Amino acid sequence: MRAIVCQQFGDLDNLSYREYPRPEVGADEVLVRTRAVGVNFPDLLLVKGLYQAKPTLPFVPGLECAGVIDAIGENVTNLNVGDRVAATNPAFTTYAELTAVPASNAYVLPAGVEDEKAAALLCAHGTAYHALSQRAKLRPGETLLVTGAAGGTGLAAVQIGHALGARVIAACSNEKKLDIAKRHGAEAGINYRSGDLKAAVRELTNGRGVDLIYDPVGGSLAEPLSRVLAWAGRWLVIGFASGDIPNLALNLPLVKGYSVVGVFWGNFVQREPQTARRNHQHLFDLCATGKLQPHIHEVLPLENAAKALQMIATRKVNGKIVLKP
Ligand SMILES: NC(=O)c1ccc[n+]([C@@H]2O[C@H](COP(=O)([O-])OP(=O)(O)OC[C@H]3O[C@@H](n4cnc5c(N)ncnc54)[C@H](OP(=O)(O)O)[C@@H]3O)[C@@H](O)[C@H]2O)c1
């Protein structure tokens, strides 16, 4: 089979598109013939050797895909060869024509969800859904501030926050990105490159502050963010796309009575598979009924994976890029 292979950690030039051994299917696994593969920021970290996990070299990156089951392991009873599924892979390897995933990580797709959309709905939307539902326990009417709001997981949080009844404020680095976030459910927007984030939030909330922060960016945004939460607010720590993990003065959550809440979707899927399955099922249902559509920035051939990751590294992607084997 053909796959994107990472030869060594570091530069994206270390990725090549080549023949790779067909994966073996474990007893509790299914083999998926991929039709669409979602690209995520963590894939970039993985290839650079900056992710929490470091696979043994050479390896195939990729966290999510949609496709058709080609083979099943001997213990698998709930899935069949020929089922159309979306799947996440804790061992990566979805940037390939075939990927072996745990059966518990494969979800049969309803007819109304096309392969490309399904592959774009797992990591980013799964993270946002888990963050807002299980971690923050978002209530309708609450105000949600999302940073990096036109990116993969940021735009997903805008959409899901809006769908769950929040008043969403998008924060991005330019007006074009803010327009995209507004088209997907944000009521207001803040340009944090040209404007003052703290002052803008105060103005938009009449000085009260926001109930929830969803922050996939980190870095220098953390200082103003640490001051804009309302009483009993929750700050969802999603990631550090800026490349900088900020420090927080702990007197601020104390004085302002807010909580800092960590979110790790990958571990959640492995530790709480039933809840993760319900989340993903709900996302597929929302997509099938037209209530939520992932924003697909571009579809590229699988062999262009390095180009896709470079676009993510340079902040050029709105929503998601999908690769087609
Ligand atoms: N906790 C979890 O379970 C989980 C799950 C998925 C992803 N993540 C993490 O969340 C972060 C964002 O992921 P994503 O999928 O939303 O990525 P993305 O699609 O690339 O979006 C990230 C956004 O961050 C902003 N940004 C600011 N500085 C940046 C920089 N130096 N390089 C790139 N982007 C920068 C950009 O928005 P502006 O231009 O508007 O600033 C960009 O749109 C990553 O750190 C990722 O590892 C965590």
The ligand as an SDF file (V2000), in Angstrom:
LIG
                    3D

 48 52  0  0  0  0  0  0  0  0999 V2000
   -6.3680   19.2760   23.8630 N   0  0  0  0  0  0  0  0  0  0  0  0
   -6.6690   18.4780   22.8580 C   0  0  0  0  0  0  0  0  0  0  0  0
   -7.2010   17.3900   23.0290 O   0  0  0  0  0  0  0  0  0  0  0  0
   -6.3400   18.9390   21.4600 C   0  0  0  0  0  0  0  0  0  0  0  0
   -6.9630   18.4040   20.3330 C   0  0  0  0  0  0  0  0  0  0  0  0
   -6.6780   18.9280   19.0690 C   0  0  0  0  0  0  0  0  0  0  0  0
   -5.7450   19.9540   18.9490 C   0  0  0  0  0  0  0  0  0  0  0  0
   -5.1200   20.4190   20.0740 N   0  0  0  0  0  0  0  0  0  0  0  0
   -4.1340   21.4940   20.0110 C   0  0  0  0  0  0  0  0  0  0  0  0
   -4.8100   22.7200   19.7510 O   0  0  0  0  0  0  0  0  0  0  0  0
   -3.9380   23.5900   19.0520 C   0  0  0  0  0  0  0  0  0  0  0  0
   -4.6430   24.1070   17.8180 C   0  0  0  0  0  0  0  0  0  0  0  0
   -5.0610   23.0460   16.9950 O   0  0  0  0  0  0  0  0  0  0  0  0
   -5.9290   23.3650   15.7120 P   0  0  0  0  0  0  0  0  0  0  0  0
   -6.3070   22.0780   15.1090 O   0  0  0  0  0  0  0  0  0  0  0  0
   -7.0030   24.3200   16.0310 O   0  0  0  0  0  0  0  0  0  0  0  0
   -4.8280   24.0800   14.7930 O   0  0  0  0  0  0  0  0  0  0  0  0
   -5.0390   25.0680   13.5500 P   0  0  0  0  0  0  0  0  0  0  0  0
   -6.1730   24.5960   12.7160 O   0  0  0  0  0  0  0  0  0  0  0  0
   -3.7340   25.2140   12.9140 O   0  0  0  0  0  0  0  0  0  0  0  0
   -5.4750   26.4430   14.2220 O   0  0  0  0  0  0  0  0  0  0  0  0
   -4.6650   27.0500   15.1760 C   0  0  0  0  0  0  0  0  0  0  0  0
   -4.8950   28.5330   15.1720 C   0  0  0  0  0  0  0  0  0  0  0  0
   -3.9720   29.0800   16.1170 O   0  0  0  0  0  0  0  0  0  0  0  0
   -3.6040   30.3770   15.7170 C   0  0  0  0  0  0  0  0  0  0  0  0
   -2.1470   30.5490   15.8500 N   0  0  0  0  0  0  0  0  0  0  0  0
   -1.5420   31.4850   16.5880 C   0  0  0  0  0  0  0  0  0  0  0  0
   -0.2200   31.3930   16.4970 N   0  0  0  0  0  0  0  0  0  0  0  0
    0.0510   30.3720   15.6680 C   0  0  0  0  0  0  0  0  0  0  0  0
    1.2430   29.8040   15.1780 C   0  0  0  0  0  0  0  0  0  0  0  0
    2.4550   30.2740   15.5460 N   0  0  0  0  0  0  0  0  0  0  0  0
    1.1720   28.7630   14.3290 N   0  0  0  0  0  0  0  0  0  0  0  0
   -0.0320   28.2650   13.9790 C   0  0  0  0  0  0  0  0  0  0  0  0
   -1.2170   28.7690   14.4230 N   0  0  0  0  0  0  0  0  0  0  0  0
   -1.1840   29.8150   15.2660 C   0  0  0  0  0  0  0  0  0  0  0  0
   -4.0990   30.5740   14.2770 C   0  0  0  0  0  0  0  0  0  0  0  0
   -5.2100   31.4550   14.3570 O   0  0  0  0  0  0  0  0  0  0  0  0
   -5.0050   33.0430   14.2120 P   0  0  0  0  0  0  0  0  0  0  0  0
   -4.1960   33.2730   12.9640 O   0  0  0  0  0  0  0  0  0  0  0  0
   -6.3860   33.5410   14.1370 O   0  0  0  0  0  0  0  0  0  0  0  0
   -4.2660   33.4600   15.4520 O   0  0  0  0  0  0  0  0  0  0  0  0
   -4.5760   29.1980   13.8450 C   0  0  0  0  0  0  0  0  0  0  0  0
   -5.7300   29.2870   13.0380 O   0  0  0  0  0  0  0  0  0  0  0  0
   -2.6710   22.8040   18.7830 C   0  0  0  0  0  0  0  0  0  0  0  0
   -1.7160   23.1080   19.7840 O   0  0  0  0  0  0  0  0  0  0  0  0
   -3.1150   21.3610   18.9090 C   0  0  0  0  0  0  0  0  0  0  0  0
   -2.0630   20.4980   19.2380 O   0  0  0  0  0  0  0  0  0  0  0  0
   -5.4030   19.9280   21.3070 C   0  0  0  0  0  0  0  0  0  0  0  0
  1  2  1  0
  2  3  2  0
  2  4  1  0
  4  5  1  0
  4 48  2  0
  5  6  2  0
  6  7  1  0
  7  8  2  0
  8  9  1  0
  8 48  1  0
  9 10  1  0
  9 46  1  0
 10 11  1  0
 11 12  1  0
 11 44  1  0
 12 13  1  0
 13 14  1  0
 14 15  2  0
 14 16  1  0
 14 17  1  0
 17 18  1  0
 18 19  2  0
 18 20  1  0
 18 21  1  0
 21 22  1  0
 22 23  1  0
 23 24  1  0
 23 42  1  0
 24 25  1  0
 25 26  1  0
 25 36  1  0
 26 27  1  0
 26 35  1  0
 27 28  2  0
 28 29  1  0
 29 30  1  0
 29 35  2  0
 30 31  1  0
 30 32  2  0
 32 33  1  0
 33 34  2  0
 34 35  1  0
 36 37  1  0
 36 42  1  0
 37 38  1  0
 38 39  2  0
 38 40  1  0
 38 41  1  0
 42 43  1  0
 44 45  1  0
 44 46  1  0
 46 47  1  0
M  CHG  2   8   1  16  -1
M  END
$$$$
